[in-house]
């Protein structure tokens, strides 16, 4: 069986009542993470953007969504802490523009 590190360090930021930035990461090394931008529309939560390193500790993916469909990732490489920091900063600064863009795809 594969040794999978749980994402046991989780927190949410709430820029608005209908918007969440969910940050999940493992305590164990190598660090595994997923950072999601979620929006509530029509009584449902939708994933709008995802950042993760699901395929390797230094392989970072950014997934856009068209409606509910996850798109192929933009892939970058580098240290996990730098990638996590960049993803969080991007979502904190640009969540409204990202949500607005996503809404045009629904």
Buried (B, 14 or more C-beta within 10 A) or exposed (E): EEEEBEBEEEEEEEBEEEBBBBBBBBEEEEBBBBBBBBBEEEEEEBBBBBBBBEEEBBBBBBBBBEEEEEEEBEEBEEEBEEBBEBBBEBBEEBBEEBBEEBEEEE
